[in-house]
Amino acid sequence: MTTPRRFDGRRALVTGGSRGIGEGIARRLAAEGAHVIVAGRSLGPAQEVAGEIGGSAVQMDISDAEATMAAVAALGPLDVLVNNAGFDDFAYFTDTAPQQWRALLGTNLEGMFACTHAALPAMQQAGYGRILNIGSEAGRIGSKGNAVYATTKAGIIGFSKSIARENARYGITCNTLAVGPIDTPLTDAARAVPVHGEKMVQAMKDGTLLRRLGTTEEVGAAAAFLCAEEASFVTAECLGVSGGMGISA
């Protein structure tokens, strides 16, 4: 007799699921039985990951809120929504401009708003749902050179707690992962920066208690727990997956 997996029969949407942290989460949910819809700005990479995990793919530019809401609604009812897509734009605040602020706010916050707004009605009707928003320790402790990014990630925490409060009566939970330095293609790009690249990555490691980078598999494991049935009494929480980086928060 085959033992049921945690997400057998569940449908999950993972935004930004074609690489890095999102890919790690998509792979873990699929390995535990979910039908994962991999959303990406470019359809090709999303289809590649979806094909490998037995899921499906959708092209989604979450910086366009109206189009995103329509795309999520067209997918039909979801059991799990993982709002992962987002980006950073490193610069000291006095070197930034309103155009950069709007881009970060539009993607990191409004994109999450759009996906959640579109997915919630069906979850409410079903009396079940798991929403997981991918934040950052930058949102809890701040980050030099990332003031606007850190602000968006702090906003994710507040949004998650509010959605958890509004939707607990429907059997819907909403939590945040405060992610620290994770070994992804973006980290490889940081290493490649002339002169200071390796120092930047070492500083990331030194900022953790464990003195190392995390893996996308470790983020995927934490995400799977918060999206699973056994976490049904866990909501409005912000779980650090950061090697202890947020200990002072």
URUR-V281612 format. One record per backbone hydrogen bond with DSSP energy under -0.5 kcal/mol. NH is the residue of the N-H (numbers start at 1). CO is the residue of the C=O. E is the energy in kcal/mol with one decimal. If there is no record, write none. Layout:
[[NH/CO/E] [NH/CO/E]]
//
This chain:
[[7/32/-3.1] [8/5/-1.5] [9/33/-0.7] [10/7/-2.5] [12/35/-2.5] [13/80/-2.2] [14/37/-2.4] [15/13/-0.5] [15/82/-2.3] [16/39/-0.8] [17/14/-0.8] [17/39/-2.0] [19/16/-0.7] [22/19/-0.7] [23/19/-1.4] [24/20/-2.1] [25/21/-2.2] [26/22/-2.7] [27/23/-2.7] [28/24/-1.8] [29/25/-2.6] [30/26/-2.2] [31/27/-2.3] [32/28/-1.2] [33/30/-1.9] [34/29/-2.3] [35/10/-2.8] [36/34/-0.9] [37/12/-3.6] [38/36/-0.7] [38/56/-3.2] [39/14/-2.4] [39/37/-0.7] [40/58/-1.9] [46/42/-1.1] [47/43/-2.7] [48/44/-2.1] [49/45/-2.1] [50/46/-2.6] [51/47/-2.6] [52/48/-1.5] [53/49/-1.6] [54/50/-0.9] [55/50/-2.6] [56/36/-2.1] [58/38/-2.2] [60/40/-2.6] [62/60/-0.8] [64/61/-2.1] [65/63/-0.8] [68/64/-2.3] [69/65/-2.5] [70/66/-1.9] [71/67/-2.3] [72/68/-2.6] [73/69/-2.2] [74/70/-1.9] [75/71/-0.6] [75/72/-1.1] [76/73/-1.2] [79/11/-2.4] [80/11/-2.2] [81/130/-2.8] [82/13/-3.0] [83/81/-0.6] [83/132/-2.3] [84/82/-1.2] [91/145/-2.5] [95/92/-2.5] [96/93/-1.9] [100/97/-1.1] [101/97/-1.8] [102/98/-2.7] [103/99/-1.8] [104/100/-2.2] [105/101/-2.8] [106/102/-2.8] [107/103/-1.9] [108/104/-2.4] [109/104/-0.5] [109/105/-1.5] [110/105/-2.3] [111/106/-0.8] [113/109/-2.6] [114/110/-2.7] [115/111/-2.2] [116/112/-2.3] [117/113/-2.9] [118/114/-1.9] [119/115/-1.9] [120/116/-2.3] [121/117/-0.6] [123/119/-1.4] [124/120/-3.0] [125/121/-2.1] [126/122/-2.1] [127/123/-1.5] [128/123/-1.7] [129/171/-1.2] [130/79/-2.0] [131/173/-2.4] [132/81/-2.9] [133/175/-2.7] [134/83/-2.7] [135/133/-0.9] [135/177/-2.8] [137/179/-2.0] [139/136/-1.6] [140/137/-1.4] [141/137/-2.7] [142/138/-1.5] [146/143/-1.9] [150/146/-3.3] [151/147/-1.8] [152/148/-2.1] [153/149/-2.1] [154/150/-2.2] [155/151/-2.1] [156/152/-1.6] [157/153/-1.3] [158/154/-1.8] [159/155/-2.7] [160/156/-2.5] [161/157/-2.1] [162/158/-1.9] [163/159/-2.8] [164/160/-2.4] [165/161/-2.0] [166/162/-2.4] [167/163/-1.7] [168/164/-1.0] [170/167/-1.5] [171/168/-2.0] [172/167/-1.6] [173/129/-2.2] [175/131/-2.1] [176/237/-2.7] [177/133/-2.1] [178/176/-0.6] [178/239/-2.5] [179/135/-0.9] [179/177/-1.1] [180/241/-2.2] [183/214/-3.1] [184/182/-1.0] [187/184/-0.7] [188/184/-1.7] [189/185/-1.9] [190/186/-1.8] [191/187/-2.3] [192/188/-1.4] [193/190/-1.4] [196/194/-2.9] [197/193/-1.9] [200/196/-2.4] [201/197/-2.0] [202/198/-2.5] [203/199/-2.2] [204/200/-1.7] [205/201/-2.0] [206/202/-2.7] [207/203/-1.2] [208/205/-1.8] [209/243/-2.2] [210/243/-1.2] [214/181/-2.8] [219/215/-1.7] [220/216/-2.4] [221/217/-2.0] [222/218/-1.7] [223/219/-2.6] [224/220/-2.5] [225/221/-1.8] [226/222/-2.0] [227/223/-1.6] [228/224/-0.6] [228/225/-1.3] [231/228/-1.2] [232/229/-1.6] [234/231/-2.0] [235/233/-0.6] [236/174/-2.5] [239/176/-2.6] [240/238/-0.5] [241/178/-2.3] [245/242/-1.1] [247/244/-1.6] [249/246/-1.9]]
//
